[in-house]
Amino acid sequence: MATDRQFGFNLVDPAHYAKHGYPHDTWTKLRAEDPVYRWTETEGMPFWAITKHADVTEISKQPDIFLNGPRLTISHLAEEPRMDAFPDTLIQMDNPKHRAFRKMISSRFTPRALKKIHGPIEQIGKEIVDALIVDKEEGEVDFVEAVSAPLPIAVIGWLLGVPKSDWPLLFDWTNKIIGASDPDFQQQGKDVMESAQSTMIELFTYFSKLVEEKRKKPDDNLVSLFTQLEFEGKPLDPMDVLAWCLIIVVAGNETTRNATSGGMLAFVENPGEIRKLQSDPSLLSASVEEAVRWTSPIIHFARTPTRDYELRGKTIKKDESVALFYGSANRDEEVWEDPFTFRIDRGKNPHLGFGIGEHFCVGSHLARLEMAVAYKHLLPRIEEIELAGPVERLQSALVGGVKKLPIRYKLRPA
């Protein structure tokens, strides 16, 4: 039987992820010995660690039993951060409100809808990659700064109707909200919650003005859409409109950025996979799926049961906290024959990198498109590539972020 102390890694401590990356040894041990494991030796609340693909799936497909509220993540702190200062976004909502809100925008993110904007997104990605490699057959660059951060920011800014000159603000706000516990992004003199709340106020102040502009002169962007939405026959509450802006900025950018970065790191560490893609460009889509599986950009989400629930002979009691570890589920030996091998020519790849069930990522098709655009325009040109320095990771137990990915590359002739 596993015990907390023998792991040497706190599964919900942001500092551990920044220092060590994902705890695959710990997750592997839990999957084998105790996949529904009661984690008790923590300064924060005890929780059930769910580490197997089948169990994460089972819980995720029962949103009326396992709620997203009252908490989205498990805190490692003795005093749980108060979340009542922040508005609920789509990922924190439960039914019936979640179902109604998701329906408001889901049609804008279907593969069919994205075909209409594929051209502009392709152009945005091409320009970003071209700027990296223009007139340089070899060089060094931070891939996060040059490609994986600006690409989703540009796409989200364009979709929202944010002027290009303000796109860097979106990047800054996302870092400070998601990375509020990271010393590089936490605002000086403020604790984690104060830092995140201060940044959110900045974001809401900016978007309040943009929302009013789009109310008066709507066009075909998401902020204009948000101003026209209704809930239960009434115009959307102003705070709900701003919550839509918040979730699109943060969720639409941070996870895509880190899946792109983590995928690129995997390609650097497995250059044979680059050669596979160069030899067979039809593997591009499979490459994106494997990059998402491999990276699993969301570390964990919390769920809270509305009643006692039996799972693998354990009783998860009503109101006890459950943590779904997606990075562990995506290495499950019962699902993948060789889960610790990065391989872009997999056939079936039922990863949970975008979640599963009612809370499956509504922007998953957009994220796939952005990643495909980045890899399509860069990887075919890579002759040689290696790390040019240490990889720096985000201090977060929610997002498995890569802050810096320095690479040294040599290109094939265009």
C-alpha positions in Angstrom: 0.0 0.0 0.0 1.4 3.4 -1.0 1.8 6.2 1.6 2.2 9.9 0.9 5.7 10.2 2.5 7.4 7.6 0.2 6.7 9.7 -2.9 8.7 12.8 -2.1 6.4 14.8 -4.3 3.3 16.7 -3.3 0.8 16.2 -6.2 -0.8 19.6 -5.6 2.2 21.8 -4.7 3.0 24.2 -7.6 6.7 24.4 -6.5 7.2 20.7 -7.0 6.0 20.9 -10.7 8.3 23.9 -11.4 11.3 22.0 -10.0 10.7 18.5 -11.1 8.2 18.5 -13.9 5.4 15.9 -13.9 5.7 13.1 -11.3 5.4 10.2 -13.6 7.2 7.8 -11.2 4.6 8.6 -8.5 1.7 8.4 -10.9 2.9 5.1 -12.3 3.2 3.7 -8.7 -0.3 4.9 -7.9 -1.8 3.4 -11.1 -0.3 0.0 -10.3 -0.8 -0.1 -6.5 -3.6 2.3 -5.5 -5.3 4.1 -8.4 -8.1 5.6 -6.1 -5.8 6.9 -3.4 -6.7 9.0 -0.4 -4.0 11.6 -0.1 -3.9 12.9 3.5 -0.5 14.1 4.4 -0.9 17.7 3.1 -1.2 21.1 4.7 -4.3 21.6 2.5 -7.4 19.5 2.3 -7.2 15.7 1.9 -8.3 14.5 -1.5 -8.7 11.4 -3.6 -6.0 11.1 -6.3 -7.5 9.5 -9.4 -4.8 8.3 -11.8 -6.2 5.8 -14.3 -7.7 6.6 -17.6 -10.9 4.6 -17.0 -11.5 6.2 -13.7 -10.9 9.8 -14.9 -13.3 9.0 -17.7 -16.0 7.4 -15.4 -16.0 10.4 -13.1 -15.9 13.0 -15.9 -18.9 11.4 -17.6 -21.1 11.9 -14.6 -21.2 15.7 -14.1 -24.4 15.6 -12.1 -22.7 13.4 -9.5 -19.2 14.9 -9.6 -19.5 18.7 -9.6 -17.0 21.3 -10.8 -18.0 23.5 -7.9 -17.2 24.5 -5.3 -13.5 24.3 -6.3 -11.8 23.8 -9.6 -8.4 22.7 -8.2 -7.0 21.3 -4.9 -4.9 23.7 -2.9 -1.8 22.6 -1.1 -2.2 25.5 1.4 -3.6 25.2 4.9 -6.0 28.0 4.3 -7.9 27.3 1.0 -7.9 30.4 -1.3 -11.3 32.1 -1.4 -12.8 32.0 -4.9 -15.9 34.1 -4.3 -14.0 37.2 -5.5 -13.8 35.7 -9.0 -16.8 35.2 -11.3 -17.6 31.7 -12.4 -16.5 30.8 -16.0 -17.7 28.0 -18.1 -15.2 25.5 -16.6 -16.5 26.2 -13.1 -20.2 25.9 -13.9 -22.4 22.9 -13.3 -25.6 21.9 -15.0 -28.1 23.2 -15.9 -26.2 26.5 -16.3 -23.1 24.9 -17.8 -25.1 23.2 -20.5 -26.9 26.4 -21.4 -23.7 28.5 -21.4 -21.7 26.0 -23.4 -24.5 25.9 -26.1 -24.1 29.7 -26.4 -20.8 29.5 -28.1 -20.1 25.9 -29.1 -21.2 26.5 -32.7 -18.3 29.0 -33.2 -15.7 26.3 -32.4 -16.8 23.3 -34.5 -14.6 22.1 -37.3 -17.1 23.3 -39.8 -17.1 26.8 -38.3 -13.3 26.9 -38.1 -13.0 26.1 -41.8 -14.3 29.6 -42.5 -11.4 31.2 -40.5 -8.8 28.6 -41.4 -7.1 30.9 -43.9 -6.5 33.9 -41.5 -5.3 31.5 -38.7 -3.0 29.8 -41.2 -1.6 33.2 -42.2 -1.1 34.3 -38.6 0.8 31.1 -37.9 2.9 31.3 -41.0 3.9 34.9 -40.3 5.0 34.0 -36.7 7.1 31.0 -37.9 8.5 32.9 -40.8 9.6 35.7 -38.4 11.5 33.0 -36.5 13.4 31.6 -39.4 13.6 34.5 -41.9 17.0 34.8 -43.6 18.6 32.5 -40.9 19.5 28.9 -41.8 20.6 28.4 -38.2 20.3 30.1 -34.8 19.2 30.0 -31.2 15.8 31.1 -29.9 13.4 30.6 -27.0 10.6 28.7 -28.8 8.0 29.8 -26.2 8.8 33.5 -26.8 9.1 33.2 -30.5 6.3 30.8 -31.5 4.2 29.0 -29.0 3.2 32.1 -26.9 2.5 34.6 -29.7 0.6 32.2 -31.9 -2.4 31.5 -29.6 -2.4 35.1 -28.3 -2.6 36.4 -31.9 -5.4 34.0 -32.8 -7.4 34.8 -29.6 -6.8 38.5 -29.9 -8.0 38.4 -33.5 -11.1 36.3 -32.6 -12.1 38.6 -29.8 -11.6 41.7 -31.8 -8.8 43.1 -29.6 -6.6 45.5 -31.5 -3.2 44.0 -32.5 -1.4 46.7 -30.5 -3.0 45.3 -27.3 -2.3 41.6 -27.9 0.8 41.8 -25.5 -1.7 42.7 -22.8 -3.4 39.4 -23.2 -0.1 37.6 -22.9 0.7 39.5 -19.7 -2.7 39.0 -18.1 -2.6 35.2 -18.8 0.8 34.8 -17.2 -0.2 36.7 -14.1 -3.5 34.8 -13.6 -2.4 31.3 -14.4 1.1 31.9 -12.9 0.0 33.8 -9.9 1.9 31.3 -7.7 5.0 31.6 -9.8 7.6 34.2 -8.5 8.3 35.4 -12.1 4.6 36.5 -12.5 3.3 37.2 -9.0 2.9 40.9 -8.4 5.3 42.4 -5.9 4.0 42.7 -2.4 0.9 40.6 -3.1 0.0 37.0 -2.3 -1.2 34.5 -4.8 -4.9 35.5 -4.6 -4.3 39.2 -4.4 -2.0 39.0 -7.5 -4.6 37.1 -9.5 -7.4 39.3 -8.4 -5.5 42.5 -9.3 -4.7 41.2 -12.7 -8.3 40.2 -13.3 -9.5 43.7 -12.4 -7.1 45.0 -15.1 -8.5 42.6 -17.6 -12.1 43.4 -16.7 -11.5 47.1 -16.9 -10.0 46.8 -20.4 -12.8 44.5 -21.7 -15.6 46.6 -20.1 -14.6 49.4 -22.5 -14.3 47.0 -25.5 -17.7 45.4 -24.7 -19.3 48.9 -24.8 -17.6 49.6 -28.1 -18.9 46.4 -29.6 -22.4 47.0 -28.2 -22.6 50.2 -30.2 -20.8 48.9 -33.3 -21.0 45.0 -33.4 -19.0 43.0 -35.9 -18.1 39.4 -36.4 -16.0 38.8 -33.4 -16.5 37.0 -30.1 -16.8 40.1 -27.9 -19.7 41.3 -30.2 -21.2 37.8 -29.8 -21.0 38.0 -26.0 -22.9 41.3 -25.9 -25.8 39.6 -27.8 -26.1 36.5 -25.7 -29.2 35.7 -23.6 -29.7 33.4 -20.6 -33.3 32.4 -19.6 -34.7 34.9 -22.0 -32.8 37.9 -20.7 -29.6 39.7 -21.9 -26.5 38.2 -20.3 -25.4 39.8 -17.0 -22.5 42.2 -17.6 -20.3 40.1 -15.3 -21.1 37.0 -17.3 -20.1 38.8 -20.4 -16.7 39.7 -18.8 -16.4 36.1 -17.6 -16.7 34.9 -21.2 -13.8 37.3 -22.2 -11.7 36.0 -19.3 -12.1 32.3 -20.1 -11.4 32.8 -23.8 -8.3 34.9 -23.0 -6.9 32.5 -20.4 -8.1 29.0 -21.4 -7.8 29.8 -25.1 -4.2 30.7 -24.9 -2.4 29.0 -21.9 -3.2 25.4 -22.6 -2.5 25.7 -26.4 0.8 27.5 -25.7 2.0 24.7 -23.4 0.8 21.9 -25.6 2.7 23.4 -28.5 5.8 24.0 -26.3 5.7 20.5 -24.7 5.2 18.9 -28.1 8.2 20.8 -29.5 10.3 19.7 -26.6 9.2 16.1 -27.3 10.3 16.5 -31.0 13.6 17.9 -29.9 14.2 14.9 -27.6 13.0 12.5 -30.3 14.3 13.9 -33.6 13.4 10.6 -35.3 9.8 11.7 -35.1 10.6 14.9 -37.0 12.0 12.7 -39.7 8.8 10.6 -39.8 6.7 13.7 -40.3 9.1 15.0 -42.9 8.8 11.7 -44.8 5.0 11.5 -44.4 3.2 14.9 -44.0 -0.1 13.1 -43.5 1.1 12.4 -40.0 0.6 16.0 -39.0 -2.8 15.5 -37.4 -1.6 12.4 -35.5 1.5 14.4 -34.4 -0.8 17.0 -32.7 -2.8 14.3 -30.9 0.4 12.7 -29.6 1.8 16.1 -28.5 -1.4 16.7 -26.5 -1.2 13.2 -25.0 2.4 13.6 -24.2 2.2 17.1 -22.7 -1.2 16.9 -21.0 -1.2 20.7 -20.4 -3.8 20.5 -17.6 -2.3 18.8 -14.6 -5.5 18.3 -12.6 -9.0 19.5 -12.1 -11.0 18.9 -8.9 -14.5 17.4 -8.6 -16.8 17.2 -5.6 -19.4 14.3 -5.3 -23.0 15.0 -4.5 -23.3 11.6 -2.8 -21.2 8.7 -1.7 -19.7 6.9 -4.7 -18.0 3.5 -5.0 -14.9 3.2 -7.2 -12.5 0.2 -7.2 -13.7 -0.9 -3.8 -13.2 2.5 -2.2 -16.0 4.8 -1.0 -15.6 8.4 -2.0 -17.9 10.2 0.4 -20.2 13.1 -0.4 -18.4 16.4 -0.5 -14.9 14.9 -0.3 -12.5 16.4 -2.9 -11.4 14.4 -5.9 -8.4 15.2 -8.1 -8.3 14.0 -11.7 -4.7 13.7 -12.9 -4.8 13.9 -16.7 -1.0 13.5 -17.2 -1.2 10.1 -15.4 -4.3 9.0 -17.3 -2.5 9.7 -20.5 0.3 7.3 -19.6 -2.0 4.5 -18.6 -0.4 1.1 -19.5 -3.9 -0.4 -20.0 -4.7 2.0 -22.8 -1.3 2.5 -24.6 1.1 -0.4 -25.2 4.1 1.9 -24.9 2.9 5.0 -23.0 6.3 6.4 -22.3 7.3 6.5 -25.9 6.6 9.7 -27.9 5.4 8.3 -31.2 3.5 10.3 -33.8 2.4 7.3 -35.9 0.0 5.9 -33.3 -3.3 4.7 -34.6 -5.9 5.0 -31.9 -5.0 7.7 -29.4 -7.8 8.2 -26.9 -6.0 10.8 -24.8 -7.7 13.0 -22.2 -5.6 16.1 -22.9 -8.8 18.0 -23.7 -10.9 16.3 -21.0 -13.9 14.1 -21.7 -17.6 14.3 -21.1 -19.7 17.5 -20.7 -16.6 19.5 -19.8 -14.6 18.4 -22.9 -12.7 21.5 -24.0 -14.9 23.6 -26.3 -11.9 25.1 -28.0 -10.1 21.8 -28.7 -10.5 22.0 -32.5 -9.1 25.5 -32.4 -6.1 24.4 -30.3 -5.5 21.5 -32.7 -5.6 23.9 -35.7 -3.1 26.3 -34.0 -0.7 23.5 -33.1 -0.9 22.0 -36.6 -0.2 25.4 -38.2 3.0 25.9 -36.0 4.3 22.4 -36.7 3.4 22.4 -40.4 5.4 25.5 -41.1 8.5 24.7 -38.9 9.1 21.0 -38.6 9.5 20.2 -42.4 12.4 22.7 -42.5 14.4 21.3 -39.5 17.7 19.8 -40.4 19.1 19.7 -36.9 17.7 20.8 -33.5 18.7 20.5 -29.9 18.2 22.2 -26.5 20.3 25.4 -26.1 19.8 25.7 -22.3 17.7 24.5 -19.4 13.9 24.2 -19.8 12.1 26.4 -17.2 8.7 25.3 -16.0 5.7 27.2 -14.6 5.1 27.0 -10.8 1.6 25.7 -11.0 -0.4 22.6 -10.1 -3.1 23.4 -12.6 -1.2 24.1 -15.8 2.0 22.2 -16.8 3.6 25.2 -18.3 6.9 25.7 -20.1 8.1 29.2 -19.5 11.3 28.9 -21.5 12.4 26.4 -24.2 15.7 27.5 -25.6 16.5 25.7 -28.9 19.4 25.6 -31.3 18.5 24.8 -34.9 19.8 24.4 -38.4 17.3 24.6 -41.3 17.0 22.9 -44.6 17.0 25.3 -47.6 13.4 26.7 -48.2 
